[in-house]
Amino acid sequence: MLTTVYENLIVQTVCRIMVPFIQIYALYVIAHGHYSPGGGFQGGVILTASLALIFLAFGQGAVTRRINRRLAVILASAGVFIYAGIGLLCLLLGGNFLDYAQLAKILGVTIPRARSLGILGVEVGVGLAVMAAMYSIILDIAGSPAKPETKSRPISENKP
């Protein structure tokens, strides 16, 4: 269990510079997953890597202030709900599960565009679910943050 945070100005500065770029790249991978290699899983893992970098540079408390365990569960559930919701919507519209062509009926776009938007929605859902699940795994491996240790005085100093 990690109990000590070693403050290193260089590591923390590099982390502050790199994390926004890593997260933007992760969002790029998710958003362009239906056009090019990559997608929700890869983007979700990259997002988690940025959180792991913050975890290593600033400690567990810095990350859990932004995303606690409860929010991670909510994000994972939302990702699964988005994925399943798009699939069920396709079923309700008379197609197969994740038959994105059916989405053209309610989106008012061409079938190729509906497929593209449907895949994009699924990629976003998968990205959220993967990021939250991987993040919770990191928190489980790290364990709960230790309570701050109280400084004890030698017995000779405890005399009245």
N, C-alpha and C positions, 0 to 999 in steps of 0.2 A: 504494500500500500504506500502510495506517495504521500509523504507528510511534510516534506521540506520543499520550499520554492527557492531556487537559486536565482537571484536577480542578476541578469547579465544585460547590460545596456545594449551591446551590439546585437545579441540574439533578439531582444525585444524590439529594437528598431527595425531590424530586417523583417521580423514578423509583421510589424505594423505596415511596412511597405508592401510585402508580398501577399498577405491575406486578401486584400481587395481584388488583386489581379487573379489570384487562384479562384476566388468565388465568381468573378465575372467569367472566367474561362469555363467553370463548371456550368454556369447558366447557359453559356454558348453551346456547350456540348449537349445539354438537355434540349435547348431550343432548336438545334439543327440535327437532332438525332434521326429525324425522318427523311433527311436529305443526304446525310453523309454518315460514315461510321461513328458510332457513339450512341448516346441516347440517355434514357433515364437512369439505368444502372450505373453507367460510367460517370455521369454527371453527379449522381448522388454520392458515389464514393469520393469523387474529387471534393465535393462540398464537405464531406466528413473529414477529409484530409486537412482542409483549412481549419476546421475546428480542433483537430488533433494538434496542429501547429500552435494554435493559441493555447491549448492545454499544456503543451510542453514548455512554451515560453513564459507564460504568466501564471500557470497553476490551474488546478481544477476549479477553483472558485470563480476565476475570470470567465470560464466557459459556462458554468452552471448559472451564473447571473444572467446570461443571455438566453440560454435554452436549458431549462431544468428537465428533470425526468418526466414530469407531468406533460409539459409541452411536447417532448419527444414522442410520447404515446399519442397525443392528439395529432401531431403531424403525420405519424405513421398511419394512424387510422384514416386521416383525411386522404392520404395518398392511395390507400387501398380503396376507399370510397370513390375517389375520382376514377380509378381504373375500372372497378366493378360497375360504377354508375354509367359510364360510357358504354360498357358492354350490355348492360341491362336496357339502356335506352335504345340501342340497336335492336334488341329482342322485341321491345315494346312497339317499335316501328315496323315490325314484320320481317326482320332479317335474322341472320344468325348472330351469335354472340360476337361482338367486335366486327360486325359487317358495317364498316364505316360508310359505305355507299348509302345506307339508310338515313344517315344524318343529313343528307342533302334535302330531305323533305322538310325539316324544321329550320335548317340554317339558311335556306334560300340561295344556295350556291351550286355550282356544278358538282358532279360526282367526284372528279379528281380532287377538287378543292375540299370537298367534305371529307374525303379519305385523308388528305393531308392534315386537316384540322383535327380529325379524330385521333390520328396517330400522335399529333402534338399533345393533345390532352392526356392520352395514355402515358406518354413520356414524362409529362409533368407529374402525374400521379406516381409513377414508378420512381422518379427522382426523389420526391418527398418521402416516400415509404423507405427507400434504401438509405437515404441520408439519416432519417430518424432511427432506423434499426441499427445501422452501423454506429451511430453516436451512442445509443444505449448500450451497445456491446462494449464500447470504449469505457463508458462510465462503470459498467459492471466489472470490467477487468481492473480498473483503477481502484474500485472500492469506494466506500463513502469517505468524505474528507474527515481527517482526524480532528478531534477537538483540540484547541490550542492547549499546550501543556502549561500548567502553572509552575512558576518557578518556586521550588521549595528551598527553604532556608535550612542550613545545618541545625542540628538539634541544639547546639550551644547558643545559637541566636534566638531560639524560641523561648528562652527563659525570660520571665517578667522583669 
